[in-house]
Amino acid sequence: MQQKFVKIFAAGAIFVSAAWAGHAAAGQLDDIKARGTVVCGTQNASSPYGYQDPATRQYVGYDVDMCKAIASQMGLKLQHKPVSTEARIPEVKMGRVDMMAGAVAWLPKRAEQVDFSDQYLQGYIKVLVGADSGIKTLADLKGKKVCASSGSSSAAIAQRVLEGANVLTFQNISQCYVGLQSGKVAAMTAGELVLRRFLNDSLKDGKPAALLDEPTYTEHIGIIVKQGEPELLAAINQAIASLDQSGELTKIYDKWMGQGSIYKMARDFKVESAAAAAQADAAK
């Protein structure tokens, strides 16, 4: 009787162990599919990427539409979560979002913390100055105060590229614009599209600004996810590829950055590995 009990107990232990092993092997994508909803984060105050429409109080933007489109491609409901710029990577690492479409450009230090999808957007980081400042090139910023939003790639790149400049970080890019208009800083750096919006505002405000031609960096922007989730990353890449092939990706781009927007820009990027594209640029 005792021997029979031991055999039954051992068989039960094997079954439980196998069940736990299967649970442990289940990835984040399995959990997402089980609940039928994917949590996608975007920035909360960065037009045209992710911001609150003052008229409707709804969050809108390029990244918000990308969250919707990717969720739809994956056959899932969307739970959108707006976050601050500096919270983008922490939200992913802590599992508070499944993926972040937060205009996050690939950088080596970021790649040590999160994994990047193929790029779904490419942009240029540039510098906005006062039109009458006399600043014409990046070299002219030496000894000048340059503002960027805290936690942004613009800030990290400015500190590396703008030799001799005093790079300051404010909580958000709108505060940098106030600083530029009040003369507290000589320049502000951010993505070109964001700066073009402030450029338009400066003309209306009667204090015209000017956008420097030379970029500080070309951004290769991907969806970020927690490290060690290859199935989730593959599903996102497949979704982006499908959106590109169907023309939906270009449609979203044109709506927010192209002919349907105030920027009137043409899409000039292809869907490819964000990491490989960035590393190729660095090798030039």
N, C-alpha and C positions, 0 to 999 in steps of 0.2 A: 504493500500500500504506500509506504514511504517513497519507494523508488518511482512509483507511478506519479505521485504528487510532484516529485522533482522534475520529471519529464514534462508534465503539464506546465509547471512554473517556468521551465526553461523555454518552452515553446512560446509561452505568453511574453516572456522577456524579449525574445527575438522579434515577435510581432510588433511590440511597442517600440523597440529600437528602430525597426524598419520604418515605422510610422513617423517617428521623430526625425529620422534621417531624411525622409521625403519632405517633411515640413521645413527642415533646415535648408534643403536644396532649393526650395521654392524661392524664386526671385521676386523682385519688386513688381515686375510686370504681371506675374501671377496674382499678386495681391490686388493690383489695380483692376485686372479683369474680373476678379471675384466680386469686387464692390461695384464694378461697372462705371466707375467715375475716375477721371484723372485730374489731379490737382496741378494746375499750371500757374506759375507766378510770372508777373511782369512788374516793371517799375510803376510807381504810383503817381509820379509827377514829372514825367519826361516826355513832352510832345516832340515828335509824333509817334513815339514808341508805346507808351502806356501812360494815360493820364485821365483825370475825371472831367468829363464834358460838363462845363458850367451850366448848360441849359437843361440837360437831362439828369445830371448827377451820376450817370453811368460811366464806367471805365471803358475807354475806347483807345484805338491806336493800332499800329502795324503789328506789334507783338501780341496784342489782345486778339486780333484777327488770326494770327498764326496759331495761338493756343486753340481757338475754336476750330480751325481747319485741321490741325493735327489730331485733335480729339475725334473729330468726325471721321478722318481717315482710319483711325484705330478702332472705330465703332464704339466709342465711349462717350459718356456724358462729361461735360466740363465743369469743374469747380475752379473758378478764377480767383487768384489771390494776389492783390496788389501789395507790393513791399517797397521799402526805401532802397535807394541805390546801393548803400553799404550793406544791406541785409541780403542781397541776392545769393551769394555763395553760402553764408551761414544757414539760410532757410533750406537750401538743398542738402547740405551736410547733416543737418539735424533731422531731416526727413519730414519737414513741415510742408514741403511741396514735392511732387514727384518729378517735376521738370521745371526749368526756369527759362522762359523766353524773355530775357531781360536785357537784350542788347549787350550781351556779355561777349567781349572780344577775347579771342584766344591769346593767352600770355603764358609763358613757361611756369610762372609761380602759380597761376590759377590751375594749370593742368596737373599740378601736384596735389590739388585739393578736390577737383571734380573732373568728370569726363565730358568731352564736347562732342556734339553731333557734327554732321556735315554742316557747312555754312549755309544759312538761309538768308543772309544779308551781308553786304560788304559796304564799308563806309570809310570816310577819311576824317581823321582828327585834324582840326585846323585851329586857327587863332583869330579872335576878333579883337580889334583895337579901335580907338577913337579915330575918326576920319582925319582929324587935324593933329594927330599925335606925332606925326613924322616917322612913325614906325612902318617900314615897308617890307622888311624881311625878318625871318626868325632870329638872325644874328643881332638885329636891333633891339631884341628883348633883354639883352645882357644888362644886369643891374636893375631891371624893372620887375614890378610885382605882377605875377600872372596867377589868375584864379582858376580853380577847377573844383568840381563837386567831389566831396569826400567819398572815397572808395571807388572812384571811377578809373577806367583805364586811361582816360585823358590825364589825370593827375599823375599816375605812375609813369606814363610816357614823357610828360613834360619835365618831370624831375630828372629823367635820364637824357633827354634830347636837348632841352633848352639850357645849354651851359651858361652859367653865370646869372641866370634868372632866379628870382625869389618866388618859388611856387607856393601859393597859399591854397588851402582847401576850405570851402564853405559847405554847409549842410546840403545845399542843392544848387543847381546851376542858375536858378532865378536870382539867388542872392549874389552870385558873381556878376550878373548883369547890372544889378543895383549898384554894386561896387564899381563897375566900369563907368557907369553914367555919373556917379558921384565923384569920380576921380580917386577913389581909394585904391584901385588897382589900375594898371596901365593896359592890361589885356585879360582876356578870358579864353580858355581852351576847352573844347568839347567836340562832339561829332559835328560834321559840317551841316547836317540838316537842322540840328538844334540851333546852331549859330546863325543860319540863314533866317530862322524865325525871329531871333533877336535883332538881326540886321534890319529886317522889315519894321520891327517895332521902333528901332532907333530913328528911322526916317519919320515915323509918325510922331515921335516924342520931340522932334526938333533937335536932337543931339545925334547926328548921323555917325554910324560906325563904319568900319571897313574890314573886309575879310581878306586875310593874307592868302596869296595864291599857294604858297608852299605848304603841304601838309606835314604834320609832325609824324604821322603814322597812317598806314592802311590797316583798317580793322577787318578781321575775318571773324564773323560773328556766328556762333552756334548755340543750339539749345544745350544747357548744362544739366547733368544728372549726377546722382551720387556715384562714386567710384565703385567698380565691381558689379555693375548691372548691365552686362553685354546684351541680354535679350531686350531690355527696355531701350537701350541705345539703338539697337538694330531696327526696332519697330519705329522709332522716331525717324531714323534715316530713311526708312522705306516710305514713311508718310511724306517727308519732305520731297523725296524723289518723285512720288506720285503727283504731288501738288505742282512740281516743276513741269513734269511731262504734260499735265492737263492744261497748263497755262494759268492755273489758279494763283500760283506764286507771283507771277508777273502782274496779274490783276490786283492782288493785294498791294504790291509795290507801287503800281501806278496810282492807286487810290490814295495812298498816304504820302508818297514821295515823288511820283511822276506827274503826268499831265492832269490828273484829277486833283492835284494838290497845289499849294502855293509855291512849291519848290521847282516844279517843272523839270525834273531830272529824269534821265533815262537809265534803266537798269543796265549795269555794266559788269555784272558778276555771274559766275556759274556755280551750280551746286557741286561742291567738292569738299574734301576733308579740310576742316578749318585749320587743324594743326599743320597739315602738309603745306597748305597755301601760305600760312604765316611763316613757317620755317623756310620756304622757298624765297619769300621776300627778304628775310633776314640774311640769307646767303648771297644776295645780290651785291 
